Amino acid sequence: MIIALIFLSIISLCSIVGLYYSVKKNIQLFEELESINSQLESSIEELDYLHKKIDKKSKVELFSDEPMIRELVEDMKQAKKIVMSISESFTTEKEDNTKSL
């Protein structure tokens, strides 16, 4: 009887210690996720701002037929598409995560 009581006490103590470290690690990971989330939100705002700037510049009529200028405009258009796809993927993932909570 006493052996069973000691055994159960040891198991209970180990479980409490394990639970403490688990909760501590979960809180730490939650704080890291919040930090990453805030960084992503600020990045999305910056991407939206850059998208608007690139969009304006890519629609400007060019009066030069230099290949370098045409290539620069095409690069800006591709960058605009990439910025939009990244921004959309982040906002889509954020909406999906919000719905699952």
C-alpha positions, 0 to 999 in steps of 0.5 A, spaced: 500 500 500 505 504 501 509 502 495 503 504 491 502 511 494 509 512 493 509 510 486 503 514 485 506 520 488 512 520 484 508 519 477 504 525 480 510 529 481 513 528 474 506 529 471 506 536 474 513 538 472 512 536 465 505 540 465 509 546 467 514 545 462 509 544 457 505 550 459 511 554 459 513 552 452 506 553 449 506 560 452 513 562 449 511 559 442 505 563 442 509 569 444 513 568 438 507 567 433 504 573 435 511 577 434 511 573 427 504 575 426 505 583 427 511 582 423 507 579 417 501 584 418 506 590 417 510 587 411 503 586 408 502 594 409 508 595 406 507 591 400 500 594 399 504 601 399 509 598 394 504 595 390 500 602 389 507 605 387 509 600 382 502 600 379 502 608 378 509 607 375 507 601 370 501 605 367 505 611 365 505 612 358 513 612 355 515 616 349 522 612 349 523 606 345 529 604 348 530 597 350 532 598 357 526 602 359 521 597 356 525 592 360 524 596 366 517 597 365 516 590 364 520 588 370 516 593 374 509 589 372 512 583 374 514 585 381 507 588 381 504 581 380 509 578 385 507 583 390 500 582 389 500 574 389 504 574 396 500 579 399 494 575 397 497 569 400 498 572 406 491 575 407 488 568 405 492 564 410 490 569 415 483 569 413 483 561 413 486 561 420 481 566 423 475 562 421 478 556 424 479 559 431 
